[in-house]
């Protein structure tokens, strides 16, 4: 089930955050943004995430919708479900989601069953997308905080709103555009890192594809992924660029000392999972920088979308 809230008392910042969150006039305010970037208190994360997701649904998430989808799943003969390519893949991927986590370690566990139902419900709800490998990680991580029904709406918000369906349907056009944009942004914001990558024949996209498609799930400590999702659910894809730049900035001196593309890949793929709590705080702080980033992203997205259209 979703993580249980702690019994800690709410501080003044949490009070302010909750007031801003439920005020129609201030939900996108700089003050709320600042508070969310500092991190949502764990005991309020479930409520805040749900409120951010529900806002995309026009102020409410029709609770009967998910239940009707589950009823459809129950009514469809098993043989029909088995012949559905998306649902077959879901059954294969559920056990690959968090294999070392005790809640997901058994195929018959409650967590795996919840994950399977949410993914199957979404595949039925949006057959044009169905299922993309990586959805299991998105929903699995969401279930650490949200109830299954809210995790379903969270996936809808991610795929149909914040990322867009082109991110997850062949040929993953929106995803590849964002990866190209990130490469360009690193050239602008971190030219020494970009030069080092070029000289070592390292393609950042070999790492950033996984970062973006799964919103960093599996590539970082859980506590830092929670911080990224806090920001992502408020500002959308901009959060992925901010934390990518923050990671590269924080570890710049280490990266610049790595001698070849294999060492760089291994560091970014494996070693970041072990970053300390102090490093995580610094990375979160660095993500609030880059004052020109929103403008740069807008200009670069326009450029790459035009190029994509011309290459059709």
Order of alpha helices (4+ residues) and beta strands (2+ residues): alpha-alpha-alpha-alpha-alpha-alpha-alpha-alpha-alpha-alpha-alpha-alpha-alpha-alpha-alpha-alpha-alpha-alpha
